């Protein structure tokens, strides 16, 4: 059995993910003080700081700010999958902000959504993390992730058991398979392999914003959950004197259709207007270009949705 597990772990267990971790407080994130080669279509190196945030190097980040500090949070687009720090948009913006003596921290991570944005910021703010502005980059896929994470409730972890569980989950194919089927799948009725998604979780991620069937089936509910959790985040930032900004951007499907008034735009624009939140709309920056195909080839990861 041991040889079988080793063989299947080598062949099938996800590689390049040892810098990732689960969280009893905010579902999942990144381990602190990590330097690791990872892969998303191509290999690259990631560094995390003392907070478990992606960074230009492994470094200690004090909770107290020394001057002005911005925090970015979002999903895989904000994490910057497929590129080293200096080529990600948080990395590029960070270099520009340094010229104005503004520190930028990137709390983004793959498969985040408004529920996780709220829980993660609540955790770090209550821990004492200081910031002046919080920029939330809401992705098209967040609506589906909200439906998947509806089951999740933050809890106080037992560190030894959490670490042991993560070790076995990351290193044993058998343990991962048993855990998913007996614990995670039973606990979460909308998991990625649930029949609810009709055999394809990832292929339908964007469709709530483009067709009536998926919007009615799960998109509307996902938007309601998104609104609920962004309201909680807004209340949290107001309570702590943090200026909130909400940004949206398109996927390539919206760009090629020149969909300037996607529901992603209209919903969050109205949300921000009613609450007096700064709204940043990147749809025109991607769509109002002379040659969309040329832009796609230059700005997007080949064969992927990420830019």
C-alpha angles and dihedrals in degrees: 000000000000092000090047091052093047091050095048092043090054092047104037114014112104112263129203093039105099091110089063123086142180122246131206088203103046106009100247144356143139132302117247124246095022132154109181142154110233136170138228105161085320136029121262138155125254129198126195128196130220091283093055091250123135112259145164090262142353104282144148113259115194117221089229114076121233101208125333119348132189125192124205121200130178141114132281092318089059093041085056102227117203095023137079117246097268092057097047119094092244088051093049093046090046091060091051093047092052087066087062093043092250119140118217123203121190113213093169122128137170118282097012121150137176093285091055093041088057097043094046095047091045090053095050097039091051088047087058104263108158125209139157100209134021118202115197116196105201113203129207089243093056092086092060092044090053089058091048093048096046089103094056120107121181115240140174107264131222097232098209094049093044092052092046092048092050092048093053093040093054097041107035124063092194094050092047092051094047093045093050094049101040102034115014099037093045092047095045116048092186098052119147094266095044117129085236089081092053095235099311124073098164100040092060099044095109099034097090086072094049111036137039097228096061093037091056095041098052112333097081092050091046090053091050090052090046091052092048094052095042088053088054090049091048091052090048094052093046091051091054098040095250120147111231124212125184121202131187131190135178135251118232090263091063092044095054090047090047087231100175094160099048116160085249088065100039095045096050094038090056091043091055095042093055092050101037094245122152108254122203116193115194095174093097092049090059099034104040095068128121096240117024094185092053091047090050092053092048101041107031132074105252110258093004139093094235126099 
